[in-house]
Amino acid sequence: MEGSTLGVTYRRKENGVPVLSASVLDVLGERAARTVQPELFSGAIDRTDLKKVMGLLPNWHYAGRFLSQDGTLLGCAVFSGGTATVFDGTRTLPEKILLPDRTILVDRGLYAPPCEKMFRFTLAHEIGHALLHGPYCEDPANMEKYREDEQDMLRDRAEKFALRDRRRLRTDRDFVEWQANAFAAALLLPKTLVYRTAALVREEGESSLAFANELCETLEDVFAVSRTAAFYRMKELELLPPSAVQLENGLISPQ
């Protein structure tokens, strides 16, 4: 069983889950960015415009709602529409809304300016689901395991975005979430642009630790991502040693 996204062909398991390596997800994320913003790769380095990336999903809808009472539900990719429970602005009064097929929902709590970076990663993550996981999620037998309310969706909570270590992957759902994370990272921090930024930041004679921290801060500012997302992307692209860790204050330590 084969799949194809943005001109990249890959294998799918019988149940529709894509079989994708980190390198292929790098290609897919960067190709999405190049398709809608080719100027980023020939001129000034800047953040990915996710509104333009949404143009790659012509049959999808977007809506912002308060998705949970505690704010931990960040986004949803709804493949088969129906009714869903959301909350008012105080997150106390639930209401039922009718969603069409193929809807991306992002929690409105992420609309606040301090949450911009989490908003961008959440939306990029849901775009990854929409581009990659249709054959899996549109199969009722698969989604029966994850059915909530009256419609089928992938509900993404904050802890899902921490699923970056492939050694922890056990279930199809784990792989689907890891793929959406890896795609989001490659879309927001395209490999080519990260390496270009690293070349601009690096100074002769600078210590590796000073370079690592300066690059991490630069990636955060230029690409509008969290310091944590920048750190993990640097590790994925081998700009940091495997033993490097990020401290609670955001600084990188060689461990």
Backbone as CSV, one residue per row, in Angstrom:
resi,resn,N_x,N_y,N_z,CA_x,CA_y,CA_z,C_x,C_y,C_z
1,MET,0.853,-1.192,0.000,0.000,0.000,0.000,0.886,1.238,0.000
2,GLU,0.675,2.122,-0.980,1.506,3.313,-1.094,0.715,4.572,-0.790
3,GLY,1.437,5.589,-0.360,0.865,6.911,-0.174,1.738,7.928,-0.872
4,SER,1.208,9.114,-1.099,1.976,10.182,-1.725,1.514,11.515,-1.160
5,THR,2.459,12.332,-0.731,2.171,13.655,-0.193,3.200,14.629,-0.741
6,LEU,2.743,15.705,-1.328,3.631,16.745,-1.862,4.668,16.162,-2.821
7,GLY,4.242,15.152,-3.579,5.121,14.543,-4.566,6.084,13.516,-4.014
8,VAL,6.009,13.221,-2.714,6.874,12.222,-2.093,6.067,10.943,-1.901
9,THR,6.550,9.830,-2.443,5.861,8.546,-2.340,6.487,7.718,-1.222
10,TYR,5.654,7.035,-0.455,6.125,6.237,0.670,5.155,5.083,0.896
11,ARG,5.550,4.160,1.750,4.728,2.980,2.035,3.773,3.269,3.185
12,ARG,2.608,2.661,3.143,1.658,2.686,4.252,1.416,1.262,4.730
13,LYS,1.190,1.129,6.020,0.773,-0.148,6.559,-0.642,-0.459,6.065
14,GLU,-1.075,-1.678,6.254,-2.400,-2.075,5.777,-3.507,-1.223,6.385
15,ASN,-3.303,-0.730,7.602,-4.336,0.086,8.236,-4.214,1.568,7.889
16,GLY,-3.266,1.908,6.989,-3.159,3.281,6.518,-2.099,4.128,7.193
17,VAL,-1.483,3.632,8.266,-0.443,4.411,8.946,0.765,4.547,8.021
18,PRO,1.238,5.782,7.770,2.421,5.949,6.916,3.666,5.362,7.576
19,VAL,4.543,4.823,6.760,5.855,4.371,7.229,6.846,5.435,6.771
20,LEU,7.235,6.305,7.689,8.027,7.488,7.349,9.231,7.604,8.272
21,SER,10.378,7.842,7.690,11.581,8.084,8.474,11.676,9.574,8.798
22,ALA,12.555,9.906,9.734,12.770,11.307,10.070,13.266,12.089,8.858
23,SER,14.107,11.460,8.029,14.637,12.159,6.862,13.545,12.456,5.838
24,VAL,12.600,11.538,5.669,11.496,11.790,4.736,10.579,12.886,5.275
25,LEU,10.336,12.887,6.577,9.521,13.942,7.173,10.216,15.298,7.059
26,ASP,11.549,15.317,7.122,12.285,16.553,6.867,12.003,17.069,5.462
27,VAL,12.026,16.162,4.501,11.759,16.542,3.107,10.335,17.075,2.960
28,LEU,9.375,16.396,3.569,7.977,16.805,3.451,7.736,18.174,4.076
29,GLY,8.266,18.400,5.284,8.079,19.690,5.928,8.698,20.821,5.142
30,GLU,9.933,20.612,4.693,10.595,21.665,3.918,9.914,21.868,2.572
31,ARG,9.452,20.794,1.946,8.784,20.940,0.648,7.491,21.744,0.793
32,ALA,6.777,21.548,1.895,5.566,22.348,2.131,5.918,23.818,2.238
33,ALA,6.975,24.137,2.985,7.398,25.530,3.124,7.867,26.097,1.787
34,ARG,8.646,25.330,1.035,9.140,25.797,-0.270,7.999,26.028,-1.251
35,THR,6.976,25.186,-1.177,5.869,25.293,-2.124,5.138,26.618,-1.972
36,VAL,4.935,27.046,-0.740,4.144,28.266,-0.514,5.006,29.512,-0.338
37,GLN,6.285,29.350,0.016,7.180,30.492,0.224,8.570,30.222,-0.344
38,PRO,8.687,30.075,-1.652,10.012,29.791,-2.223,11.022,30.896,-1.943
39,GLU,10.519,32.115,-1.698,11.433,33.237,-1.462,12.271,33.061,-0.197
40,LEU,11.794,32.269,0.760,12.554,32.061,1.989,13.879,31.361,1.724
41,PHE,13.950,30.602,0.657,15.118,29.776,0.389,16.088,30.432,-0.593
42,SER,15.735,31.625,-1.038,16.640,32.348,-1.943,16.929,33.764,-1.466
43,GLY,16.226,34.195,-0.411,16.413,35.549,0.091,16.559,35.574,1.595
44,ALA,15.932,36.567,2.208,16.029,36.728,3.661,15.339,35.568,4.378
45,ILE,15.970,35.075,5.418,15.409,33.987,6.220,14.292,34.543,7.098
46,ASP,13.156,33.847,7.128,12.024,34.308,7.930,11.188,33.107,8.337
47,ARG,10.170,33.356,9.145,9.294,32.293,9.623,8.376,31.782,8.516
48,THR,7.926,30.558,8.674,6.948,29.980,7.757,5.584,30.612,8.001
49,ASP,4.906,31.001,6.929,3.572,31.582,7.020,2.548,30.436,6.978
50,LEU,1.984,30.107,8.127,1.094,28.945,8.194,-0.239,29.189,7.498
51,LYS,-0.642,30.445,7.357,-1.854,30.722,6.582,-1.654,30.286,5.131
52,LYS,-0.467,30.525,4.601,-0.181,30.088,3.236,-0.103,28.569,3.161
53,VAL,0.454,27.946,4.182,0.547,26.483,4.192,-0.848,25.859,4.214
54,MET,-1.789,26.503,4.894,-3.160,25.994,4.903,-3.736,25.922,3.492
55,GLY,-3.182,26.700,2.572,-3.619,26.629,1.179,-3.318,25.298,0.523
56,LEU,-2.439,24.494,1.134,-2.172,23.147,0.627,-3.282,22.178,1.005
57,LEU,-4.254,22.647,1.796,-5.374,21.818,2.254,-6.684,22.437,1.769
58,PRO,-6.932,22.454,0.463,-8.097,23.172,-0.060,-9.437,22.629,0.403
59,ASN,-9.504,21.389,0.821,-10.776,20.792,1.246,-10.939,20.777,2.756
60,TRP,-10.057,21.494,3.458,-10.120,21.534,4.912,-10.640,22.873,5.399
61,HIS,-11.222,22.846,6.594,-11.731,24.050,7.252,-10.886,24.314,8.501
62,TYR,-10.970,25.543,8.999,-10.246,25.903,10.216,-11.192,26.645,11.151
63,ALA,-11.069,26.376,12.453,-11.864,27.107,13.440,-11.106,27.154,14.758
64,GLY,-11.303,28.222,15.491,-10.755,28.356,16.833,-11.874,28.271,17.854
65,ARG,-11.720,27.414,18.841,-12.711,27.251,19.905,-11.981,26.956,21.212
66,PHE,-12.657,27.171,22.341,-12.128,26.699,23.616,-12.466,25.220,23.702
67,LEU,-11.460,24.377,23.645,-11.672,22.950,23.425,-11.823,22.131,24.698
68,SER,-11.358,22.649,25.818,-11.453,21.896,27.066,-11.562,22.862,28.228
69,GLN,-12.012,22.350,29.368,-12.161,23.209,30.541,-10.815,23.586,31.143
70,ASP,-9.843,22.684,31.072,-8.562,22.947,31.725,-7.498,23.492,30.783
71,GLY,-7.821,23.651,29.501,-6.869,24.226,28.564,-5.789,23.283,28.083
72,THR,-5.868,22.001,28.434,-4.820,21.071,28.027,-5.038,20.503,26.628
73,LEU,-6.263,20.593,26.109,-6.517,20.134,24.747,-6.191,21.282,23.801
74,LEU,-5.124,21.131,23.035,-4.602,22.235,22.231,-5.168,22.271,20.825
75,GLY,-5.414,21.114,20.246,-5.884,21.099,18.862,-6.518,19.778,18.503
76,CYS,-7.226,19.780,17.394,-7.879,18.575,16.880,-7.809,18.582,15.363
77,ALA,-7.658,17.415,14.801,-7.855,17.220,13.367,-9.072,16.326,13.211
78,VAL,-10.138,16.886,12.711,-11.415,16.170,12.571,-11.524,15.671,11.143
79,PHE,-11.563,14.375,10.951,-11.631,13.806,9.609,-13.073,13.529,9.188
80,SER,-13.872,13.002,10.105,-15.281,12.744,9.825,-16.098,13.621,10.754
81,GLY,-16.874,14.544,10.185,-17.552,15.553,10.977,-18.702,15.019,11.807
82,GLY,-19.288,15.912,12.562,-20.384,15.589,13.457,-20.448,16.623,14.554
83,THR,-21.032,16.283,15.667,-21.124,17.228,16.771,-19.922,17.073,17.691
84,ALA,-19.491,18.189,18.257,-18.372,18.192,19.193,-18.719,19.104,20.355
85,THR,-18.160,18.817,21.512,-18.373,19.640,22.694,-17.224,20.635,22.832
86,VAL,-17.555,21.923,22.909,-16.577,22.973,23.161,-17.082,23.790,24.353
87,PHE,-16.356,24.859,24.703,-16.700,25.633,25.893,-16.723,27.123,25.579
88,ASP,-17.452,27.858,26.433,-17.517,29.302,26.259,-16.197,29.931,26.712
89,GLY,-16.130,31.272,26.643,-14.897,31.974,26.952,-14.413,31.809,28.370
90,THR,-15.282,31.434,29.277,-14.869,31.192,30.666,-14.469,29.737,30.899
91,ARG,-14.602,28.918,29.881,-14.318,27.475,29.942,-15.187,26.755,30.971
92,THR,-16.388,27.264,31.210,-17.266,26.611,32.186,-18.524,26.037,31.543
93,LEU,-19.064,26.717,30.535,-20.318,26.288,29.926,-20.050,25.510,28.640
94,PRO,-20.378,24.218,28.622,-20.183,23.437,27.400,-21.292,23.699,26.389
95,GLU,-20.973,23.534,25.135,-21.975,23.620,24.077,-21.607,22.666,22.956
96,LYS,-22.626,22.208,22.269,-22.416,21.322,21.135,-22.362,22.149,19.853
97,ILE,-21.381,21.865,19.012,-21.313,22.507,17.703,-21.241,21.421,16.640
98,LEU,-21.667,21.772,15.449,-21.632,20.846,14.321,-20.420,21.168,13.460
99,LEU,-19.582,20.174,13.244,-18.364,20.363,12.463,-18.485,19.640,11.127
100,PRO,-18.040,20.275,10.048,-17.985,19.562,8.768,-16.816,18.591,8.749
101,ASP,-16.835,17.684,7.797,-15.674,16.820,7.597,-14.441,17.686,7.386
102,ARG,-13.302,17.172,7.793,-12.001,17.785,7.553,-11.925,19.195,8.121
103,THR,-11.860,19.247,9.425,-11.753,20.522,10.139,-10.573,20.476,11.095
104,ILE,-9.761,21.519,11.054,-8.707,21.696,12.055,-9.213,22.669,13.103
105,LEU,-9.141,22.268,14.363,-9.512,23.126,15.483,-8.271,23.427,16.316
106,VAL,-8.110,24.678,16.726,-7.044,25.069,17.651,-7.693,25.806,18.812
107,ASP,-7.242,25.500,20.018,-7.820,26.129,21.206,-7.594,27.637,21.182
108,ARG,-8.651,28.389,21.452,-8.564,29.847,21.394,-7.676,30.426,22.496
109,GLY,-7.410,29.654,23.521,-6.479,30.118,24.538,-5.092,30.383,23.974
110,LEU,-4.770,29.743,22.838,-3.474,29.947,22.206,-3.445,31.189,21.331
111,TYR,-4.582,31.915,21.247,-4.613,33.139,20.448,-3.928,34.300,21.167
112,ALA,-3.745,34.193,22.481,-3.102,35.267,23.236,-1.657,35.420,22.762
113,PRO,-1.170,36.664,22.605,0.193,36.876,22.091,1.276,36.057,22.785
114,PRO,1.241,35.875,24.116,2.303,35.073,24.740,2.312,33.608,24.294
115,CYS,1.207,33.165,23.691,1.088,31.757,23.281,1.353,31.556,21.794
116,GLU,1.858,32.584,21.123,2.030,32.511,19.664,2.853,31.299,19.234
117,LYS,3.928,31.017,19.954,4.815,29.930,19.540,4.138,28.570,19.688
118,MET,3.390,28.388,20.767,2.645,27.149,20.929,1.522,27.047,19.900
119,PHE,0.884,28.185,19.592,-0.141,28.187,18.545,0.451,27.706,17.231
120,ARG,1.603,28.231,16.865,2.201,27.874,15.582,2.558,26.388,15.547
121,PHE,3.115,25.869,16.632,3.463,24.448,16.615,2.202,23.586,16.575
122,THR,1.179,23.993,17.313,-0.068,23.228,17.318,-0.687,23.191,15.931
123,LEU,-0.783,24.350,15.273,-1.374,24.381,13.935,-0.529,23.576,12.958
124,ALA,0.794,23.699,13.021,1.658,22.929,12.128,1.488,21.428,12.370
125,HIS,1.333,21.029,13.616,1.106,19.628,13.983,-0.201,19.121,13.366
126,GLU,-1.266,19.914,13.470,-2.557,19.493,12.908,-2.509,19.463,11.385
127,ILE,-1.779,20.380,10.772,-1.591,20.341,9.316,-0.894,19.035,8.928
128,GLY,0.070,18.607,9.747,0.730,17.327,9.492,-0.250,16.172,9.510
129,HIS,-1.136,16.149,10.499,-2.174,15.111,10.519,-3.003,15.156,9.230
130,ALA,-3.441,16.352,8.857,-4.320,16.498,7.689,-3.638,16.015,6.409
131,LEU,-2.355,16.304,6.257,-1.633,15.922,5.045,-1.287,14.438,5.000
132,LEU,-1.036,13.837,6.168,-0.430,12.512,6.190,-1.356,11.381,6.607
133,HIS,-2.399,11.679,7.384,-3.063,10.600,8.114,-4.506,10.333,7.706
134,GLY,-4.928,10.872,6.573,-6.292,10.633,6.112,-6.651,9.168,5.975
135,PRO,-5.883,8.365,5.220,-6.242,6.951,5.042,-6.359,6.185,6.351
136,TYR,-5.567,6.553,7.347,-5.657,5.892,8.650,-6.871,6.382,9.422
137,CYS,-7.059,7.698,9.481,-8.098,8.264,10.342,-9.494,8.165,9.738
138,GLU,-9.582,8.019,8.435,-10.894,7.913,7.804,-11.426,6.490,7.827
139,ASP,-10.660,5.556,8.375,-11.111,4.170,8.510,-11.821,4.030,9.852
140,PRO,-13.131,3.746,9.849,-13.885,3.651,11.114,-13.300,2.646,12.093
141,ALA,-12.727,1.560,11.596,-12.173,0.548,12.496,-10.992,1.101,13.278
142,ASN,-10.185,1.946,12.645,-9.051,2.554,13.347,-9.526,3.575,14.372
143,MET,-10.432,4.436,13.952,-10.828,5.547,14.804,-11.784,5.143,15.907
144,GLU,-12.342,3.939,15.811,-13.219,3.468,16.872,-12.470,3.457,18.209
145,LYS,-11.176,3.214,18.153,-10.369,3.177,19.375,-10.258,4.555,20.019
146,TYR,-10.401,5.585,19.228,-10.158,6.936,19.724,-11.409,7.802,19.670
147,ARG,-12.559,7.189,19.445,-13.788,7.959,19.289,-14.131,8.687,20.589
148,GLU,-14.429,9.973,20.463,-14.903,10.781,21.583,-16.051,11.628,21.059
149,ASP,-17.027,11.870,21.909,-18.240,12.568,21.494,-18.865,11.821,20.324
150,GLU,-19.326,12.571,19.318,-20.032,11.919,18.207,-19.279,11.992,16.891
151,GLN,-18.014,12.392,16.908,-17.283,12.433,15.649,-15.869,11.889,15.846
152,ASP,-15.210,11.569,14.748,-13.868,11.013,14.805,-12.855,12.139,14.672
153,MET,-11.879,12.155,15.556,-10.842,13.176,15.474,-9.596,12.670,16.183
154,LEU,-8.502,13.296,15.855,-7.288,13.118,16.637,-7.206,14.294,17.585
155,ARG,-7.289,14.013,18.881,-7.262,15.071,19.894,-5.845,15.171,20.447
156,ASP,-5.280,16.351,20.332,-3.877,16.514,20.688,-3.719,17.362,21.932
157,ARG,-3.257,16.715,22.975,-3.004,17.394,24.245,-1.525,17.741,24.351
158,ALA,-1.229,18.587,25.324,0.132,19.108,25.446,1.164,18.001,25.531
159,GLU,0.855,16.917,26.243,1.853,15.874,26.430,2.197,15.166,25.123
160,LYS,1.293,15.211,24.137,1.583,14.565,22.862,2.771,15.231,22.176
161,PHE,2.941,16.542,22.408,4.015,17.258,21.734,5.380,16.944,22.337
162,ALA,5.419,16.222,23.441,6.685,15.811,24.034,7.135,14.451,23.506
163,LEU,6.332,13.842,22.638,6.626,12.498,22.141,7.627,12.604,20.984
164,ARG,8.911,12.764,21.318,9.934,12.984,20.301,10.932,11.824,20.217
165,ASP,11.012,11.020,21.240,11.986,9.936,21.289,11.384,8.697,20.630
166,ARG,11.948,8.274,19.508,11.387,7.145,18.769,11.443,5.852,19.565
167,ARG,12.317,5.783,20.555,12.394,4.557,21.366,11.147,4.368,22.210
168,ARG,10.365,5.444,22.383,9.147,5.348,23.187,7.936,4.951,22.354
169,LEU,8.092,4.841,21.046,6.947,4.586,20.181,6.537,3.122,20.264
170,ARG,5.275,2.898,20.592,4.780,1.540,20.756,3.574,1.257,19.862
171,THR,2.645,2.175,19.803,1.375,1.943,19.112,1.309,2.759,17.826
172,ASP,0.312,2.434,17.003,0.087,3.229,15.793,-0.178,4.686,16.144
173,ARG,-0.927,4.902,17.224,-1.209,6.281,17.646,0.092,7.009,18.010
174,ASP,1.025,6.316,18.672,2.319,6.920,18.983,3.031,7.363,17.708
175,PHE,3.043,6.489,16.705,3.731,6.822,15.456,3.047,7.983,14.737
176,VAL,1.729,7.989,14.738,1.000,9.079,14.097,1.338,10.412,14.763
177,GLU,1.403,10.415,16.096,1.730,11.652,16.807,3.178,12.068,16.581
178,TRP,4.085,11.102,16.587,5.495,11.418,16.321,5.657,12.002,14.921
179,GLN,4.971,11.433,13.946,5.063,11.947,12.586,4.549,13.383,12.486
180,ALA,3.442,13.674,13.152,2.909,15.038,13.127,3.880,16.010,13.788
181,ASN,4.516,15.583,14.873,5.521,16.418,15.534,6.715,16.671,14.624
182,ALA,7.231,15.600,14.024,8.415,15.727,13.171,8.115,16.586,11.951
183,PHE,6.922,16.412,11.379,6.535,17.250,10.242,6.456,18.715,10.667
184,ALA,5.832,18.974,11.822,5.695,20.354,12.297,7.064,20.996,12.495
185,ALA,7.995,20.252,13.084,9.336,20.788,13.305,10.023,21.111,11.982
186,ALA,9.873,20.226,10.998,10.503,20.455,9.697,9.840,21.592,8.933
187,LEU,8.554,21.786,9.147,7.833,22.878,8.491,8.210,24.222,9.098
188,LEU,8.266,24.289,10.417,8.559,25.547,11.103,10.051,25.863,11.110
189,LEU,10.887,24.824,11.080,12.340,24.980,11.116,12.945,24.148,9.987
190,PRO,12.740,24.575,8.738,13.237,23.778,7.609,14.750,23.549,7.704
191,LYS,15.147,22.332,7.411,16.541,21.930,7.556,17.499,22.887,6.858
192,THR,17.206,23.235,5.614,18.085,24.129,4.860,18.248,25.473,5.547
193,LEU,17.156,26.020,6.056,17.208,27.333,6.687,17.882,27.284,8.051
194,VAL,17.716,26.182,8.764,18.402,26.042,10.057,19.911,26.008,9.839
195,TYR,20.369,25.250,8.845,21.808,25.191,8.569,22.334,26.545,8.092
196,ARG,21.548,27.258,7.281,21.970,28.597,6.855,22.088,29.527,8.050
197,THR,21.119,29.440,8.956,21.154,30.276,10.157,22.362,29.933,11.015
198,ALA,22.647,28.656,11.143,23.804,28.230,11.939,25.098,28.797,11.364
199,ALA,25.217,28.800,10.033,26.420,29.337,9.397,26.562,30.834,9.654
200,LEU,25.434,31.540,9.717,25.478,32.978,9.975,25.818,33.291,11.431
201,VAL,25.365,32.436,12.334,25.557,32.674,13.759,26.965,32.307,14.215
202,ARG,27.523,31.268,13.630,28.809,30.743,14.099,29.924,31.777,13.927
203,GLU,30.684,31.964,14.967,31.823,32.875,14.935,33.110,32.095,15.172
204,GLU,34.152,32.470,14.451,35.433,31.773,14.576,35.965,31.899,16.004
205,GLY,36.382,30.796,16.556,36.937,30.798,17.895,35.914,30.723,19.003
206,GLU,34.626,30.786,18.659,33.579,30.737,19.677,33.470,29.334,20.245
207,SER,33.218,29.210,21.530,33.058,27.890,22.127,31.799,27.227,21.590
208,SER,31.816,25.901,21.574,30.654,25.167,21.059,29.422,25.420,21.915
209,LEU,29.613,25.588,23.208,28.474,25.826,24.096,27.880,27.209,23.853
210,ALA,28.732,28.209,23.700,28.237,29.563,23.416,27.506,29.597,22.081
211,PHE,28.064,28.908,21.082,27.412,28.831,19.769,26.053,28.160,19.881
212,ALA,25.977,27.063,20.614,24.719,26.322,20.741,23.633,27.194,21.351
213,ASN,23.962,27.911,22.408,22.959,28.752,23.060,22.560,29.940,22.200
214,GLU,23.527,30.528,21.499,23.187,31.645,20.620,22.316,31.178,19.465
215,LEU,22.646,30.026,18.891,21.841,29.514,17.787,20.438,29.180,18.256
216,CYS,20.295,28.562,19.402,18.972,28.203,19.917,18.111,29.450,20.100
217,GLU,18.691,30.494,20.670,17.948,31.744,20.866,17.589,32.380,19.528
218,THR,18.509,32.321,18.560,18.245,32.896,17.240,17.124,32.159,16.528
219,LEU,17.149,30.832,16.584,16.081,30.051,15.947,14.737,30.384,16.578
220,GLU,14.714,30.513,17.886,13.474,30.865,18.584,12.931,32.186,18.062
221,ASP,13.781,33.188,17.936,13.339,34.522,17.533,12.972,34.599,16.057
222,VAL,13.807,34.040,15.202,13.606,34.177,13.754,12.410,33.356,13.274
223,PHE,12.277,32.132,13.782,11.253,31.225,13.262,9.995,31.176,14.126
224,ALA,9.967,31.966,15.197,8.798,32.044,16.075,8.397,30.666,16.587
225,VAL,9.363,29.996,17.199,9.125,28.700,17.826,9.594,28.800,19.274
226,SER,9.215,27.841,20.091,9.650,27.846,21.480,11.120,27.470,21.567
227,ARG,11.745,27.840,22.683,13.143,27.454,22.898,13.278,25.933,22.907
228,THR,12.271,25.255,23.446,12.309,23.787,23.482,12.257,23.204,22.077
229,ALA,11.387,23.736,21.223,11.300,23.249,19.841,12.615,23.479,19.114
230,ALA,13.238,24.641,19.334,14.520,24.929,18.698,15.592,23.952,19.175
231,PHE,15.603,23.682,20.477,16.589,22.748,21.033,16.449,21.362,20.408
232,TYR,15.231,20.826,20.377,15.043,19.489,19.817,15.388,19.446,18.335
233,ARG,15.076,20.526,17.629,15.402,20.551,16.199,16.914,20.554,15.999
234,MET,17.644,21.277,16.836,19.099,21.263,16.750,19.654,19.868,17.003
235,LYS,19.049,19.144,17.950,19.501,17.778,18.216,19.189,16.871,17.023
236,GLU,17.993,17.019,16.462,17.607,16.189,15.327,18.539,16.403,14.139
237,LEU,19.017,17.630,13.960,19.883,17.956,12.833,21.356,17.852,13.195
238,GLU,21.640,17.246,14.342,23.002,16.960,14.804,23.848,18.225,14.922
239,LEU,23.206,19.312,15.337,23.919,20.536,15.661,24.277,20.579,17.139
240,LEU,23.865,19.545,17.858,24.198,19.373,19.266,24.627,17.928,19.486
241,PRO,25.488,17.677,20.449,25.822,16.280,20.762,24.632,15.566,21.382
242,PRO,24.529,14.263,21.210,23.383,13.525,21.768,23.220,13.708,23.261
243,SER,24.322,13.980,23.974,24.255,14.093,25.434,23.766,15.454,25.910
244,ALA,23.627,16.431,25.011,23.226,17.784,25.408,21.819,17.767,26.003
245,VAL,21.617,18.608,27.010,20.312,18.729,27.644,19.955,20.205,27.728
246,GLN,18.668,20.450,27.875,18.180,21.822,28.062,17.766,21.992,29.514
247,LEU,18.317,22.994,30.164,18.012,23.253,31.561,16.661,23.946,31.698
248,GLU,16.148,24.034,32.906,14.840,24.649,33.128,14.809,26.107,32.683
249,ASN,15.952,26.792,32.729,15.983,28.192,32.288,16.134,28.346,30.787
250,GLY,16.122,27.227,30.061,16.200,27.253,28.607,17.598,27.150,28.053
251,LEU,18.622,27.299,28.882,19.999,27.213,28.403,20.387,25.754,28.150
252,ILE,21.327,25.584,27.240,21.787,24.252,26.864,23.037,23.912,27.658
253,SER,23.079,22.678,28.134,24.232,22.179,28.886,24.772,20.955,28.169
254,PRO,26.099,20.801,28.153,26.668,19.604,27.497,26.426,18.318,28.277
255,GLN,25.864,18.425,29.500,25.549,17.286,30.393,26.772,16.707,31.061
